[in-house]
Amino acid sequence: MRSGCCATGVPGNTERGNLFESYYAMFPVMILLCLFLYLCLTVWKGNPSEEGIEYLKNGQYEEAIEQFGQAVEEEINVADAYRGIGLACWEQEDYEGARDAFQKALEQKTEQPFTGTIYNLLGICEMKLNNPASAKDYFQLGIGLKGNSAELDREMKYNLIVAFEQTGDWESAKAKLAEYTAEYPNDANALKEQQFLETR
């Protein structure tokens, strides 16, 4: 499973990109996928998404997209089907396709599990697509949502700092980093960020 963000596709030097990537690895997509599959297997019996789940589990992402797309056409668990498409696109590093699918999942306005995770993934997709301003907005929307784990909120707070940096808003990045280090004083990555921002 792939995870990480800024190592490719985002402006900035390699050292900074690797720092963001190593932090993001703390909340791998595998966790989301396992929770997603467990939920879906309990409610998706007898519709195209059931096959889509199996294809996702087996790494057959194009086939998964086809099955989830059929579920969308038949209007069966549409939000979940779009999430499935997003995950399949994500695993193929099709970040534009993943972003579009996750956005459509959120547009369904249904009670959705893992909404904070979806906002985080949307933010990372935007970072991959060199859109840090949009990424910042998604991270801010995701932080503190009901159902978020403490680790997910922590990750998004960190990602938000990096997004501010990528937009060149150094003052906001410094302010958010100060909040972050006060909350997580033992985070080694944050200390490296602090050293980096002191040069700006």
Buried (B, 14 or more C-beta within 10 A) or exposed (E): EEBBBBBEBBBBEEEBBEBBBBBBEEBBBEBBBEEBBEBBBEEBEEBBBBBBBBBBEEEBBEBBBBBBBBBBEEEBBBBBBBBBBBBBBBBBEBBEBBBBBBBBBBEBEEEBBBBBBBBBBBBBBBBBBEBBEBBBBBBBBBBEBEEBEEEBBBBBBBBBBBBBBBBEBEEBBBEBBBEBBEEEEEBEBBEBBBEBBEEE
